[in-house]
Amino acid sequence: MNTLETTIVSDCGRFKVEIERRSGGSLQVTAYKWTEEWVPGYGKVAEFWEPVPQSITITDTLELAERLAHEKLRLFKLPE
């Protein structure tokens, strides 16, 4: 089972990256985006953190994991 080491949220609050310690000791860096599902004529039916496809990275040090997390967040920067 993975243990959450830290969570880093983007400035806009719509993206986050979690760094988890895996059972073998390595670190897993996963990006998520905030998702809202709306049904016409009804309204919002769900909201949740959805993993970004192909966003998982495995590394060996917390320092490198944090650097990779910030890189991922820069890639998801929303247009102004």
N, C-alpha and C positions, 0 to 999 in steps of 0.2 A: 504494500500500500504506500502511495506517495504521501509525503508530508509537505505542506505549504511552507516555503521559506519566506517569500515576499510577493506582494502584488504592486505593480506600478500602473497607474492610470494615466491616460493621455490628458492633455490640457483641456480638450473639449469634453472629456468624460464619456465619450462614446466607444472608446477602445481601452483595453487593459491587457497586461501581460502578467501571467502568473509564473513564478519560479518554484518548482517543486523538487524536493529531494526524493529520488527513487530508492527502492529497497536496496539496490546494489551500491548506492552511494553517489551515483552520477546525478546531475541536475537536468531537469526537463523544463524548457522554456516554451510556453504556449500562449498564443495571442487569441483574444476574444473580441467580438464586437457586440454592442448593445443592439438587440433586435426587438422591434415591436411588430406585432401582427394585428392588422385591422381588417374587419369584415364590413364591407359597404352596407349601410343601413343599420348596423348594429354597434359598431365601435371597436375599441381595442379588446382583443380576446386573449392576448398573451404578451409578455415581455420577459426577456431572459438574455443572459450572456451566451452567445453562440460561438463555438470555436471557429476560428478562421481556417478554411481548408489549407492543408499543407503548411501549417504554421509551427509545428512542433520541432524543436531543436534540442539536441542532447549535448551537454558539455560537462567539464569536470571541475570547474571552480566557480564559486559564487561571483567573483569579480567579472569573469568572462560572461556568465549568465546575465548579469545586470547590464553589461555593455550590449549584449545581443538583444535584450529586452528593449532598451532605448532605441536601438536601430530599428527594430520591428515597429515601434510606435511612430518613428519618423516616416516610415513607409506608408502608414495609414493616415497621415495628416489630411484633414478635410480641406477642400478648397475654401478660400475666404469669401 
